[in-house]
Amino acid sequence: MKKSELRQIIKELIREEYKPPINYAKGPLICDPTQWSDFGTWKDNWMRSSNFLVGSDTSNQPCNMICNKIEIWNQKITIEKDTNMLNQLACKLDVGTNASSIYKCGC
């Protein structure tokens, strides 16, 4: 085994310790926000969207939006090949899954 391969394996093991991978059709996927420069901005904007406002005219609006987005991101993961996009999708799924838990959506 090459030294670079060993380093990569160690890096992946360390990442897995901090955050469990998302399992999807192609296997486990781990969000690494350090590899997405706009992650914090995207997350803040998404969580501040009007769909999360309390008293929205549409009942259960946060859950409808969260579950729809999770479904879309899961579909995109199955066809995406670019590692940067896969990472972004993994991060979006992390945020969406967390929001689903907060709002008790059950997606």
C-alpha positions as CSV (number, residue, x, y, z in Angstrom):
1,M,0.0,0.0,0.0
2,K,1.3,3.4,-0.9
3,K,1.8,6.1,1.7
4,S,-0.7,8.4,0.0
5,E,-3.4,5.7,0.0
6,L,-2.8,5.1,3.7
7,R,-3.1,8.8,4.4
8,Q,-6.4,8.9,2.5
9,I,-7.7,6.0,4.5
10,I,-6.7,7.6,7.8
11,K,-8.4,10.9,6.7
12,E,-11.6,9.1,5.8
13,L,-11.6,7.2,9.1
14,I,-11.2,10.5,11.1
15,R,-14.1,12.1,9.1
16,E,-16.3,9.1,9.8
17,E,-15.6,9.4,13.6
18,Y,-17.0,13.0,13.6
19,K,-20.0,12.5,11.4
20,P,-21.6,9.3,10.3
21,P,-21.9,8.9,6.5
22,I,-25.2,9.2,4.7
23,N,-26.0,5.9,3.1
24,Y,-27.4,6.1,-0.4
25,A,-27.6,3.9,-3.5
26,K,-23.9,4.3,-4.3
27,G,-22.7,3.8,-0.7
28,P,-21.7,6.1,2.2
29,L,-21.3,9.8,1.6
30,I,-19.8,12.2,4.1
31,C,-20.3,16.0,4.1
32,D,-17.1,18.0,4.3
33,P,-18.1,21.7,4.7
34,T,-14.4,22.7,4.4
35,Q,-14.6,21.6,0.7
36,W,-17.6,23.9,0.0
37,S,-16.6,27.6,0.4
38,D,-20.2,28.8,0.5
39,F,-21.6,26.2,2.8
40,G,-22.2,28.6,5.7
41,T,-23.9,31.1,3.5
42,W,-26.1,28.4,1.8
43,K,-27.1,26.9,5.1
44,D,-28.0,30.3,6.6
45,N,-30.0,31.4,3.6
46,W,-31.8,28.0,3.4
47,M,-32.8,28.1,7.1
48,R,-34.0,31.7,6.8
49,S,-36.2,31.0,3.8
50,S,-39.9,31.9,4.0
51,N,-40.8,28.2,4.2
52,F,-39.5,28.1,7.8
53,L,-41.6,31.1,9.0
54,V,-44.0,30.3,11.7
55,G,-47.6,31.1,10.8
56,S,-47.1,30.4,7.1
57,D,-50.4,30.2,5.2
58,T,-49.7,26.6,4.1
59,S,-50.0,24.1,6.9
60,N,-46.9,21.9,7.5
61,Q,-45.0,24.1,5.0
62,P,-41.5,23.5,6.5
63,C,-41.9,19.8,6.3
64,N,-43.3,19.8,2.8
65,M,-40.3,21.9,1.6
66,I,-37.7,19.9,3.7
67,C,-39.0,16.5,2.5
68,N,-39.3,17.6,-1.1
69,K,-35.7,18.9,-1.1
70,I,-34.4,15.7,0.6
71,E,-36.1,13.7,-2.1
72,I,-34.6,15.9,-4.9
73,W,-31.1,15.8,-3.4
74,N,-31.2,12.0,-3.0
75,Q,-32.2,11.7,-6.7
76,K,-29.4,13.9,-7.7
77,I,-26.9,11.9,-5.8
78,T,-27.7,8.8,-7.8
79,I,-26.7,10.4,-11.1
80,E,-24.0,12.9,-10.0
81,K,-20.4,12.0,-10.7
82,D,-18.5,15.2,-9.7
83,T,-17.0,14.8,-6.2
84,N,-17.5,18.5,-5.3
85,M,-21.2,18.3,-6.2
86,L,-21.5,15.0,-4.3
87,N,-20.0,16.7,-1.3
88,Q,-22.5,19.7,-1.6
89,L,-25.4,17.2,-1.9
90,A,-24.1,15.4,1.2
91,C,-24.0,18.7,3.1
92,K,-27.4,19.7,1.9
93,L,-28.8,16.3,3.0
94,D,-27.1,16.8,6.5
95,V,-28.8,20.1,6.9
96,G,-32.1,18.8,5.5
97,T,-32.1,15.8,7.7
98,N,-31.3,17.9,10.7
99,A,-34.2,20.3,9.9
100,S,-36.5,17.3,9.4
101,S,-35.6,16.2,12.9
102,I,-36.1,19.7,14.4
103,Y,-39.5,20.0,12.8
104,K,-40.4,16.4,13.4
105,C,-41.2,15.9,9.7
106,G,-40.5,12.2,9.4
107,C,-39.1,12.4,5.9
